[in-house]
């Protein structure tokens, strides 16, 4: 059985680098009708489809959403890099194949959840790292399911 817990101040904010637990400000940016294949679209009003609220796009359950910054490179093949910000939803039930935030014996980690027969494993997305099989002796809790990754391309 996978345990889910409520986000509690067990760890300091600096340790988790939580940016926000509840999204309250509307982030409103222009969204253009034309897609960009190469180059930059003209900012003419004819191309403006509507305003884009990043909260609406990235966050489905504001009251149960938090952000956490990634440190390390165990998930690079999933497109998650050190310094990225993860949008994590605590209201989702973790399922096989989901990327999750978990606490294992007091350590916070991001990994892909693998559930097979009677085994739960946390799978890295980098061949330099080993799978972590969860045993009954371990203290294991799922903090949430990763919905989105925010990273810079520079």
N, C-alpha and C positions, 0 to 999 in steps of 0.2 A: 504494500500500500504506500502510495506517495503522499507524504504529509505536506500540506500547504499551511503557511503561517501568515499572519498579518505582519506588515512591516512595523517593527518596533525599534525603539532606539537602543537596541542591544549593541550596535556598533556606532561609533561617532560619525557625524556627518562628514568629517574630513576623511575617515577611512573608507567610506562608501562612495564619497564624492557625489552624493545625491544632489542633483541640481534643483529638483522640485518634486513635491509629492502630489500637488494638485495644480492643474493648469487653469489659470483664471484670466489671463490676458489674451485677447484675440490678436493673432498674428495675421495680418491681412496684406497680401501681396498680389500684384497683377498676374493673371493667368491668360496666356495668349492662345488664340484659336489654332494658329499655325505651329506645327512641330518644327524643330530645328534639326536639319540634317548636317549642315555645315554653315558656319557663319552665325550671325546674330539677327533676330527678327527686328523689323522696324517697330518702334514703339507707338506707331500710329494707332489711333482709337479704333480703326477698322479691324484690327487684329485682336483687340481686347475682348476676351470671352466673358470673363467675370473676375471678381476678386477671389483669391485663393487664401483660405484660412488654414494655416499649417496645423493648428489644433484639430480641425475637422478632418484633415487628411491623415495625420499620424496617430491621433488619439481617439479610441472608440469609447473608453470608459474612464473619463477624467478623474473620478473619485478614487479609482483603484490603480492609477497610472503613476509610475515614478521613472526617473531617469538615473542612469548610472554610467560612469565613464570606465572604459576598458583599459586595463593595464596588462600588457603581454600579447603574445602572438600565437596562442594555441588555436585560434579560430579564423586564421587568415583565409583559408580555403572556403569559408562561408561568407567572405567579404566583410569580416569584422576585424579591425586593426586596432593596435594600441592607440589610445587617444580618442577613439570613436565614442559616441554617446549612444547608449541603447535606450529605447523606449520600451518599458517593461510593464505588462498588465498583470496585476495580481488576481484579477477576477477570472482569468481563464484557467481551465483545468489542463494540467500538463499532459501531453499525449506523446506517444512514441514518435520520434523524429523532430519534435519541437526543440528550439534552442531556448534554454532556460537559465535563470539565475538561481543558483542553489547555494546552500551552506552545507559544507561537509566538514564535520569535526571542527567547527568554528571558523573555517576558511570560506570566504565568498568566492564563487567561480561562475563563469559562463561556459556552458558546454551544450552539445546536442544530446538530448535524452534518448536512450535506447532501452526499450522494454521488450524482453523476449522471455517467454515461458515464465520461469521463476527468477529471472535476473534483471536487475536494473543497472545500467551502466551510463556513465557520462563520457561522451565521445568527443575528443578534440577534432578540430578540422585542420590539422597540421600533422604530417607524418613524423615530425620530430617529437611528438608527445604521445604518451600511452593512454589507453582507455583506462578509466577508473571504474571498477566494479564496486557497487555499493553492497556492503555486507550488513548483517543485523547488528554487528558490533559498532558500526559507525553511527554518528549522529548526523542524519541527513534530512534536510528540509528544502522544499522548493519555495522560493520567494516570488516567482512569477515567470511568465512566458514573454520572451522577447518578441515584440511586434514589428519594430523598425530599427534601423541603424542609421545614425547621422554621422557622416564623416566628410571631411574636406578632401578635395581632389588635388590640393596643392601641398 
